[in-house]
Amino acid sequence: MKMYKITVQIDGMMCGMCESHMDDGFRNEFSFIKKVTSSHSDKSSVIITPEDISDDKLKEAVEKTGYKFISAKREPYEKKGLFSFGVK
Protein backbone atom coordinates (compact mmCIF):
# COMPACT_ATOMS: atom_id res chain seq x y z
CA MET A 1 0.00 0.00 0.00
CA LYS A 2 1.37 3.39 -1.01
CA MET A 3 1.62 5.89 1.84
CA TYR A 4 2.37 9.60 1.89
CA LYS A 5 4.17 11.73 4.43
CA ILE A 6 2.80 15.27 4.24
CA THR A 7 4.63 17.96 6.22
CA VAL A 8 2.41 21.00 6.72
CA GLN A 9 4.00 24.29 7.82
CA ILE A 10 1.62 26.08 10.21
CA ASP A 11 1.86 29.45 11.90
CA GLY A 12 0.20 30.24 15.22
CA MET A 13 0.72 27.11 17.36
CA MET A 14 2.18 28.20 20.72
CA CYS A 15 2.08 25.18 23.04
CA GLY A 16 1.25 21.51 23.56
CA MET A 17 -2.48 22.26 23.68
CA CYS A 18 -2.19 23.91 20.25
CA GLU A 19 -0.50 20.73 18.96
CA SER A 20 -3.36 18.57 20.30
CA HIS A 21 -5.92 20.96 18.86
CA MET A 22 -4.29 20.76 15.42
CA ASP A 23 -3.91 16.94 15.58
CA ASP A 24 -7.61 16.61 16.44
CA GLY A 25 -8.50 19.04 13.65
CA PHE A 26 -6.73 16.90 11.06
CA ARG A 27 -8.19 13.65 12.46
CA ASN A 28 -11.72 15.07 12.41
CA GLU A 29 -11.33 16.41 8.88
CA PHE A 30 -9.60 13.35 7.36
CA SER A 31 -10.76 10.10 8.99
CA PHE A 32 -8.43 8.01 6.78
CA ILE A 33 -5.12 9.40 8.10
CA LYS A 34 -2.97 6.87 9.93
CA LYS A 35 -0.92 9.23 12.11
CA VAL A 36 -0.52 12.93 12.75
CA THR A 37 2.10 14.65 14.91
CA SER A 38 2.20 18.41 15.38
CA SER A 39 5.05 20.45 16.82
CA HIS A 40 4.68 24.09 17.84
CA SER A 41 8.47 24.52 18.00
CA ASP A 42 8.89 23.24 14.42
CA LYS A 43 5.71 25.09 13.35
CA SER A 44 4.58 21.96 11.53
CA SER A 45 2.34 18.91 11.45
CA VAL A 46 3.44 15.62 9.89
CA ILE A 47 0.63 13.49 8.50
CA ILE A 48 1.02 9.84 7.46
CA THR A 49 -1.79 8.91 5.10
CA PRO A 50 -2.71 6.38 2.40
CA GLU A 51 -4.41 9.18 0.40
CA ASP A 52 -2.87 12.41 -0.82
CA ILE A 53 -4.58 15.54 0.54
CA SER A 54 -4.64 18.69 -1.59
CA ASP A 55 -3.17 21.95 -0.32
CA ASP A 56 -6.66 23.48 -0.48
CA LYS A 57 -8.10 20.82 1.84
CA LEU A 58 -5.13 21.09 4.22
CA LYS A 59 -5.43 24.90 4.29
CA GLU A 60 -9.15 24.61 5.03
CA ALA A 61 -8.51 22.19 7.93
CA VAL A 62 -5.73 24.37 9.41
CA GLU A 63 -7.72 27.59 9.16
CA LYS A 64 -10.87 25.95 10.54
CA THR A 65 -8.78 25.11 13.62
CA GLY A 66 -7.68 28.75 13.94
CA TYR A 67 -4.11 28.65 12.64
CA LYS A 68 -2.41 29.88 9.47
CA PHE A 69 -1.48 27.47 6.66
CA ILE A 70 1.97 28.28 5.22
CA SER A 71 2.82 25.37 2.90
CA ALA A 72 2.76 21.60 2.46
CA LYS A 73 5.40 19.21 1.18
CA ARG A 74 4.82 15.60 0.19
CA GLU A 75 7.10 12.60 0.02
CA PRO A 76 6.58 8.86 -0.21
CA TYR A 77 6.42 7.23 3.21
CA GLU A 78 7.89 3.82 3.89
CA LYS A 79 7.20 2.29 7.24
CA LYS A 80 10.38 1.34 9.01
CA GLY A 81 9.54 -2.01 10.53
CA LEU A 82 11.43 -3.74 13.31
CA PHE A 83 12.86 -6.27 10.86
CA SER A 84 13.68 -3.95 7.94
CA PHE A 85 17.24 -3.23 9.11
CA GLY A 86 19.68 -3.97 6.31
CA VAL A 87 16.92 -4.91 3.86
CA LYS A 88 17.18 -3.23 0.46
Phi and psi in degrees as a GROMACS rama.xvg file:
@    title "Ramachandran Plot"
@    xaxis  label "Phi"
@    yaxis  label "Psi"
@TYPE xy
-76.7245  135.245  LYS-2
-126.56  152.827  MET-3
-117.4  146.781  TYR-4
-114.152  114.186  LYS-5
-110.656  120.06  ILE-6
-102.016  116.45  THR-7
-105.777  122.839  VAL-8
-84.9056  127.654  GLN-9
-131.947  136.648  ILE-10
-108.19  138.716  ASP-11
116.81  -13.1323  GLY-12
-75.9245  130.233  MET-13
-115.758  -17.7418  MET-14
-158.234  -178.062  CYS-15
-61.2059  -35.0291  GLY-16
-66.0644  -37.0084  MET-17
-61.859  -41.7892  CYS-18
-60.3718  -46.2164  GLU-19
-62.6783  -42.3987  SER-20
-59.2599  -44.5672  HIS-21
-69.1688  -42.7692  MET-22
-57.2237  -47.4357  ASP-23
-63.2174  -38.6013  ASP-24
-59.4358  -45.828  GLY-25
-65.9267  -43.8571  PHE-26
-61.4781  -40.8094  ARG-27
-68.4265  -34.9426  ASN-28
-78.6965  -37.549  GLU-29
-127.594  91.4882  PHE-30
-65.6491  -18.5932  SER-31
-84.7147  -8.77977  PHE-32
-66.7586  145.234  ILE-33
-88.0712  -36.6548  LYS-34
-156.806  143.914  LYS-35
-141.419  134.673  VAL-36
-134.621  120.265  THR-37
-106.571  149.451  SER-38
-137.345  117.988  SER-39
-70.8912  -30.1125  HIS-40
-71.7895  -33.8767  SER-41
-86.3491  -9.89766  ASP-42
54.9513  45.0208  LYS-43
-151.623  161.878  SER-44
-126.299  138.071  SER-45
-112.311  122.943  VAL-46
-113.792  130.074  ILE-47
-106.642  122.403  ILE-48
-148.288  146.907  THR-49
-79.0218  -14.9398  PRO-50
-119.342  138.4  GLU-51
-69.0443  149.639  ASP-52
-123.765  126.852  ILE-53
-66.8379  155.752  SER-54
-57.3642  -39.5715  ASP-55
-58.9879  -44.8489  ASP-56
-67.7491  -39.9144  LYS-57
-64.2061  -44.5349  LEU-58
-59.774  -44.2649  LYS-59
-59.9858  -45.1186  GLU-60
-64.9973  -42.7899  ALA-61
-64.5778  -47.7408  VAL-62
-70.7413  -30.8394  GLU-63
-63.7988  -30.0677  LYS-64
-84.0803  -11.3424  THR-65
103.181  12.0207  GLY-66
-114.912  177.293  TYR-67
-109.926  123.09  LYS-68
-75.3562  127.795  PHE-69
-102.245  -57.1759  ILE-70
-164.716  170.568  SER-71
-140.304  142.335  ALA-72
-130.243  136.873  LYS-73
-115.25  146.553  ARG-74
-150.392  155.439  GLU-75
-64.4494  145.499  PRO-76
-116.18  127.774  TYR-77
-119.335  122.202  GLU-78
-65.6194  131.799  LYS-79
-93.9583  99.0481  LYS-80
-79.1767  167.686  GLY-81
-61.7275  -31.8118  LEU-82
-104.779  13.3746  PHE-83
-88.9128  -1.18289  SER-84
-60.1631  126.401  PHE-85
79.056  -0.438088  GLY-86
-89.1056  131.441  VAL-87
